[in-house]
Amino acid sequence: MLFEDRSLAIVFGATDIFLKSFPVLPGELKDKLFVINEEDGGLSDGHITSLRRYVPTLDDVEMYKSHKGPVAELHIVDQYMMEMCNIPCLSRQLDLLLTLRELPIGMKDLQPLINQKIRMCTQLNNCRSFVSVLEYLLTVGNYLNENARKEKAKGFRLSSLTKLSQLRGHDRKFTLLHALVEQIMLHEPSLAAFTEDLAEFQTVPGASIKGLTAEVDVLKNEVQKVIQYEKTFKKRNAGGQHPQFYKDLKMAIEKYKTGLSALTKTRDEMKKLYSVILGSRQDIMLLM
């Protein structure tokens, strides 16, 4: 091997282990980088990810290009490294392939999460029983304010709901939440089952509306990067090399643009419903 440094030898030892399971000969590597789909003979997702770890540095390129002997006499790791040093924009090409593989997965994963948020917002916005519970809470809160000689409140923020179990009376086991339930059961016990009207909230995924919105924006940026790559490739590839790659790339871009458009439309619907909820209930004015 060309590397004599011990730390580099360790790194290339790991590379050697990886290459033993790598089903591509050094001379075949460049062509494989211009096959988008694995089922068409392209690299697997795992191989693309692994190759990204071994992209030659500028120092590597300088050293390998200074080698004057026959490439065939080099260690197999060095042969691969030599080949990678001669592939223009290697890192960018690997990033492109991985992005093309990850985009449909990202879209597929986001769609059901956004759909659930839409159902949650719709249920919450239509749930009159939830509003009635909030009215009881405002009444209880104002009763406490009156005894504490505080001004009567016209409303409260929804974020305050998390404090219901933290506000305690003289009996430390009795919280404001207990008082709320007590009053509801005394005056309108049917409201105690209001959560049945909010079935989507029973199993809430960890993603927030803000987070999902950001994830769609990330996908948009990734699609734009692929579009920009296609434009650059077209200008750079005046000789018409890799025509199938270019055809498949254009087809993938159109597919992802269509999918992203549908996803963005659903995302915008989610944001609109959420804005309606925030606009009508962020500062609850129920007893005006």
C-alpha positions as CSV (number, residue, x, y, z in Angstrom):
1,M,0.0,0.0,0.0
2,L,1.2,3.5,-0.7
3,F,0.4,4.7,2.9
4,E,3.1,4.0,5.5
5,D,1.6,6.1,8.3
6,R,0.2,3.8,11.0
7,S,-3.0,5.7,11.5
8,L,-3.6,5.8,7.8
9,A,-2.9,2.1,7.6
10,I,-5.6,1.4,10.2
11,V,-8.1,3.5,8.1
12,F,-7.2,1.6,5.0
13,G,-7.5,-1.6,6.8
14,A,-11.1,-0.8,7.4
15,T,-11.4,0.2,3.8
16,D,-10.0,-3.2,2.8
17,I,-12.6,-5.0,4.9
18,F,-15.3,-2.9,3.2
19,L,-14.0,-3.6,-0.3
20,K,-14.1,-7.3,0.2
21,S,-17.8,-7.1,0.1
22,F,-17.9,-4.4,-2.6
23,P,-19.2,-6.1,-5.8
24,V,-17.6,-3.6,-8.2
25,L,-14.1,-3.7,-9.7
26,P,-12.1,-0.5,-9.7
27,G,-12.4,0.0,-13.4
28,E,-16.2,-0.3,-13.2
29,L,-16.7,2.2,-10.4
30,K,-17.1,5.3,-12.6
31,D,-19.9,3.8,-14.8
32,K,-21.7,2.6,-11.7
33,L,-21.9,6.2,-10.4
34,F,-24.0,7.1,-13.5
35,V,-26.7,4.5,-12.8
36,I,-29.4,6.0,-10.6
37,N,-31.4,2.9,-9.6
38,E,-30.0,-0.1,-7.8
39,E,-32.4,-2.4,-9.7
40,D,-30.8,-1.2,-13.0
41,G,-27.3,-2.2,-11.8
42,G,-26.5,0.8,-9.7
43,L,-24.8,0.8,-6.3
44,S,-26.8,0.0,-3.2
45,D,-27.6,2.7,-0.6
46,G,-25.2,1.1,1.8
47,H,-22.3,1.1,-0.8
48,I,-23.0,4.7,-1.7
49,T,-22.9,5.7,2.0
50,S,-19.7,3.7,2.6
51,L,-17.9,5.2,-0.4
52,R,-18.7,8.7,0.8
53,R,-16.5,7.9,3.8
54,Y,-13.5,7.1,1.6
55,V,-13.6,10.1,-0.8
56,P,-10.0,11.0,-1.4
57,T,-8.7,14.3,0.1
58,L,-6.7,16.8,-1.9
59,D,-3.5,15.3,-0.4
60,D,-4.6,11.8,-1.4
61,V,-5.2,13.0,-5.0
62,E,-1.8,14.6,-5.1
63,M,-0.1,11.5,-3.8
64,Y,-1.9,9.0,-6.0
65,K,-1.4,11.1,-9.2
66,S,2.3,11.2,-8.5
67,H,2.5,7.4,-8.7
68,K,4.3,6.4,-11.8
69,G,4.2,2.6,-11.7
70,P,1.6,0.2,-13.1
71,V,-1.8,0.6,-11.3
72,A,-2.4,-3.2,-11.5
73,E,0.6,-3.8,-9.2
74,L,-0.9,-1.7,-6.4
75,H,-2.8,-3.1,-3.5
76,I,-6.6,-3.4,-4.2
77,V,-7.3,-0.5,-1.8
78,D,-4.9,1.7,-3.7
79,Q,-6.4,0.7,-7.0
80,Y,-9.8,1.8,-5.8
81,M,-8.3,5.0,-4.4
82,M,-6.5,5.7,-7.7
83,E,-9.8,5.2,-9.6
84,M,-11.7,7.5,-7.2
85,C,-9.0,10.2,-7.6
86,N,-9.6,10.2,-11.3
87,I,-13.4,10.6,-11.1
88,P,-14.4,14.3,-11.4
89,C,-16.8,15.7,-8.7
90,L,-16.9,12.3,-7.0
91,S,-18.3,13.6,-3.7
92,R,-21.0,15.5,-5.5
93,Q,-22.0,12.5,-7.6
94,L,-22.3,10.3,-4.5
95,D,-24.3,12.9,-2.7
96,L,-26.6,13.2,-5.7
97,L,-27.2,9.4,-5.8
98,L,-27.9,9.3,-2.1
99,T,-30.3,12.3,-2.3
100,L,-32.2,10.6,-5.2
101,R,-32.6,7.5,-3.0
102,E,-33.6,9.4,0.1
103,L,-36.1,11.9,-1.4
104,P,-39.0,9.4,-2.0
105,I,-38.5,7.9,1.4
106,G,-38.7,11.3,3.0
107,M,-41.8,12.2,1.1
108,K,-43.5,8.9,2.0
109,D,-42.6,9.3,5.7
110,L,-43.9,12.8,5.9
111,Q,-47.3,12.4,4.2
112,P,-49.0,10.3,6.8
113,L,-47.7,12.5,9.7
114,I,-49.0,15.6,8.0
115,N,-52.3,13.9,7.3
116,Q,-52.7,13.0,10.9
117,K,-52.0,16.6,12.0
118,I,-54.7,17.8,9.6
119,R,-57.2,15.3,11.2
120,M,-56.1,16.5,14.7
121,C,-56.5,20.2,13.8
122,T,-59.9,19.5,12.2
123,Q,-61.1,17.5,15.3
124,L,-59.9,20.2,17.7
125,N,-61.4,23.0,15.7
126,N,-64.8,21.2,15.6
127,C,-64.8,20.0,19.2
128,R,-67.4,22.1,21.0
129,S,-67.1,19.9,24.1
130,F,-63.4,21.0,24.4
131,V,-64.4,24.6,24.3
132,S,-67.0,23.9,27.0
133,V,-64.3,22.4,29.2
134,L,-62.2,25.5,28.7
135,E,-65.1,27.6,29.7
136,Y,-65.3,25.7,33.0
137,L,-61.6,26.2,33.5
138,L,-61.9,29.9,33.0
139,T,-64.8,30.0,35.5
140,V,-62.7,28.1,38.1
141,G,-59.7,30.3,37.4
142,N,-61.8,33.5,37.9
143,Y,-63.3,32.1,41.1
144,L,-59.7,31.7,42.4
145,N,-58.8,35.2,41.2
146,E,-61.7,36.7,43.0
147,N,-60.7,35.1,46.3
148,A,-57.2,36.3,45.7
149,R,-58.5,39.8,45.0
150,K,-57.2,39.6,41.4
151,E,-58.8,41.1,38.4
152,K,-61.2,38.9,36.5
153,A,-59.6,37.3,33.4
154,K,-61.3,37.3,30.0
155,G,-59.2,34.5,28.7
156,F,-56.0,32.5,29.0
157,R,-53.4,31.0,26.7
158,L,-53.6,27.3,25.7
159,S,-50.0,26.9,26.9
160,S,-51.4,27.4,30.5
161,L,-53.2,24.0,30.3
162,T,-49.9,22.2,31.1
163,K,-49.9,23.9,34.6
164,L,-53.3,22.5,35.7
165,S,-51.6,19.6,37.5
166,Q,-48.9,21.9,39.1
167,L,-51.2,24.3,40.9
168,R,-52.0,22.8,44.3
169,G,-54.3,23.8,47.2
170,H,-53.7,23.5,51.0
171,D,-54.1,19.7,50.4
172,R,-51.0,19.1,48.3
173,K,-52.6,16.2,46.6
174,F,-55.5,18.3,45.3
175,T,-54.6,20.3,42.1
176,L,-56.4,22.7,39.9
177,L,-57.1,19.8,37.5
178,H,-58.9,18.0,40.3
179,A,-61.0,21.1,40.9
180,L,-61.9,21.3,37.2
181,V,-62.9,17.7,37.0
182,E,-65.0,18.1,40.2
183,Q,-66.9,21.0,38.8
184,I,-67.6,19.3,35.5
185,M,-68.8,16.1,37.1
186,L,-71.1,18.2,39.4
187,H,-72.7,20.4,36.7
188,E,-72.2,18.6,33.3
189,P,-70.8,15.1,33.7
190,S,-71.2,14.3,29.9
191,L,-68.3,16.7,29.2
192,A,-65.9,14.3,31.0
193,A,-65.9,12.2,27.9
194,F,-64.8,15.1,25.6
195,T,-61.6,13.3,24.7
196,E,-63.7,10.8,22.7
197,D,-64.2,13.6,20.2
198,L,-60.4,13.9,19.9
199,A,-59.5,10.4,18.9
200,E,-56.4,11.4,16.9
201,F,-54.8,12.8,20.0
202,Q,-54.7,9.4,21.7
203,T,-51.6,8.4,19.8
204,V,-49.7,11.5,19.0
205,P,-46.4,11.1,17.0
206,G,-43.4,13.1,18.2
207,A,-43.3,15.4,15.2
208,S,-44.6,18.9,15.7
209,I,-46.4,21.1,13.1
210,K,-43.4,23.4,13.1
211,G,-41.1,20.5,12.6
212,L,-43.1,19.0,9.8
213,T,-43.2,22.3,8.0
214,A,-39.4,22.6,8.3
215,E,-39.0,19.0,7.0
216,V,-40.9,19.8,3.8
217,D,-38.7,22.9,3.3
218,V,-35.7,20.6,3.6
219,L,-37.1,18.4,0.9
220,K,-37.7,21.4,-1.3
221,N,-34.1,22.4,-0.9
222,E,-32.9,18.9,-1.8
223,V,-35.0,18.8,-4.9
224,Q,-33.7,22.2,-6.0
225,K,-30.1,20.9,-5.6
226,V,-31.0,18.0,-7.9
227,I,-32.5,20.4,-10.4
228,Q,-29.4,22.5,-10.3
229,Y,-27.2,19.5,-10.7
230,E,-29.2,18.5,-13.8
231,K,-28.6,21.9,-15.4
232,T,-24.9,21.8,-14.6
233,F,-24.6,18.3,-15.9
234,K,-26.3,19.3,-19.2
235,K,-23.9,22.2,-19.7
236,R,-20.8,20.1,-18.8
237,N,-21.8,17.0,-20.8
238,A,-21.7,18.6,-24.2
239,G,-20.6,15.3,-25.7
240,G,-23.7,13.5,-24.7
241,Q,-22.1,10.9,-22.4
242,H,-24.2,8.8,-20.1
243,P,-27.5,9.5,-22.0
244,Q,-29.5,6.9,-20.0
245,F,-28.3,8.6,-16.7
246,Y,-29.5,12.0,-18.0
247,K,-32.8,10.5,-19.1
248,D,-33.4,8.8,-15.7
249,L,-32.3,11.9,-13.8
250,K,-34.9,14.0,-15.7
251,M,-37.6,11.4,-15.0
252,A,-36.7,11.3,-11.3
253,I,-36.8,15.1,-11.1
254,E,-40.3,15.3,-12.6
255,K,-41.5,12.5,-10.3
256,Y,-40.1,14.3,-7.2
257,K,-41.5,17.7,-8.3
258,T,-44.9,16.2,-8.6
259,G,-44.7,14.4,-5.3
260,L,-43.3,17.5,-3.6
261,S,-46.1,19.7,-5.0
262,A,-48.7,17.4,-3.5
263,L,-46.9,17.3,-0.2
264,T,-46.6,21.1,-0.1
265,K,-50.3,21.4,-0.8
266,T,-51.1,19.1,2.1
267,R,-48.5,21.0,4.3
268,D,-50.2,24.3,3.5
269,E,-53.6,22.9,4.4
270,M,-52.2,21.8,7.7
271,K,-50.7,25.2,8.4
272,K,-54.0,26.9,7.5
273,L,-56.0,24.7,9.9
274,Y,-53.4,25.3,12.6
275,S,-53.5,29.1,12.1
276,V,-57.3,29.0,12.4
277,I,-56.9,27.2,15.8
278,L,-54.3,29.7,17.0
279,G,-56.3,32.7,15.8
280,S,-59.4,31.6,17.5
281,R,-58.0,30.0,20.7
282,Q,-54.5,31.2,21.4
283,D,-56.0,33.8,23.7
284,I,-59.3,32.2,24.7
285,M,-62.1,34.8,24.9
286,L,-65.0,32.5,25.7
287,L,-67.2,34.5,28.0
288,M,-67.4,37.9,26.1
